[in-house]
């Protein structure tokens, strides 16, 4: 009987110690909105004019080739994208990464610097999804009927851009460069106390990696580069293109970023070997608390 009780106690402790995969609701992000999504195949001349209210949601996806939960997230996003409601941009984990060939450290650090401070888990582990730079969803568990429903609702949350339009054209110059031309018409109120950054996001439509342990094999929407074009609402810029991982399927996307002007600059995460080590201030604070507790017990 005692042995049975002991076994039940051990089993209870094991159940308690198991991780709880609770659904994390979307959380607001306070680093400025991102919008756009007009694009062209890098080897084709293209031009388009789109009303701001007709733009798809810009969705940044933090992922990795070993991340099994990411597959569920990406399939949910694919279903919404098929309806024209969003455009995906996959940022592959790179910092300290040995299993994913598609990550680039400066894009990984961009994700961390922009979204790490508001990340609920703050562990920088995929999957993570951000809609229009303003709403973050972490993990693959949802309280909605499905991930599709949750992503559909997030994609259809209006940025309130109002009347206005954006024009975009791309003219390739061989296979390694091309010219981007843009023009943005938008109400000045959306840019108050903020800086407009016009960027070209270079995307590889898909690349193969059979060693990827999450079973996808072909990895889509890979963000290869972010090229700063300027701060003016209209202009023209010549940009270079990276070499594709495989095939000939690069795309050039026009993305606008609205960066709020803040008086105190936020701490920027820089590459270093001790990234996962607690900060000295944290260690010092913890030590001070422990010393205070010990001192109180002595008295």
Helices and strands as residue ranges (DSSP letters): H 2-17, E 27-28, E 34-41, E 46-51, G 52-54, E 57-63, H 68-81, E 86-92, H 105-115, G 116-118, E 128-131, E 135-138, H 147-155, E 165-172, E 177-185, G 188-191, E 194-208, E 218-230, E 234-240, E 250-260, H 280-298
